[in-house]
Amino acid sequence: MRLVSWRAHVPERQARELSGATMLTLAEQITGGEARHLASVLPAEIAPPLVPPEDVAQKFGVAEFVR
C-alpha cells in the first residue's frame, strides 16, 4: 500500500480503501476466472475483493472505469 499511497498522495489507510473499492469495481466487470487469475498475481492485501460472487461480467469502457 505504500506505493499506492505515495503515487496517489494519500495516507496508507485511504490508499487501502481506494484499492479495495477499485478491486471490487473491477471484479464486477470481469468473469470469475479472470478475477481468480488476477487475484493469483496480486499482493494478498488487495486480491481478496477480486473474487466475484458470480461468473458473469458486466462490460463497460475504460473511460467509465476511470471515472
LINJOTA-V370164 format. One record per residue. SS is DSSP state (2 for helix, 1 for strand, 0 for the rest). PHI is phi in whole degrees, 0 to 359 (NA if undefined). NEAR is the number of other C-alpha atoms within 12 Angstrom. Layout:
# LINJOTA-V370164
ss->[SS,SS]
phi->[PHI,PHI]
near->[NEAR,NEAR]
This chain:
# LINJOTA-V370164
ss->[0,2,2,2,2,2,2,2,0,0,0,2,2,2,2,2,2,2,2,2,2,2,2,2,2,2,2,2,2,0,0,2,2,2,2,2,2,2,2,2,2,0,0,2,2,2,2,2,2,2,0,0,0,0,0,0,0,0,0,0,0,2,2,2,2,2,0]
phi->[NA,299,294,298,301,295,291,270,58,226,297,302,299,292,298,296,295,295,296,298,296,296,294,296,296,298,299,288,253,237,286,300,296,296,295,297,297,298,299,289,250,264,301,304,293,242,288,307,292,285,281,282,288,224,258,248,263,258,278,202,275,299,300,294,297,294,297]
near->[24,17,14,21,18,15,12,17,15,18,17,18,17,18,23,24,20,22,29,24,20,22,29,24,25,33,34,26,28,27,22,23,20,22,31,24,18,24,25,17,15,18,15,14,19,28,26,24,29,36,30,28,19,18,18,17,20,17,15,15,11,10,7,11,18,10,9]
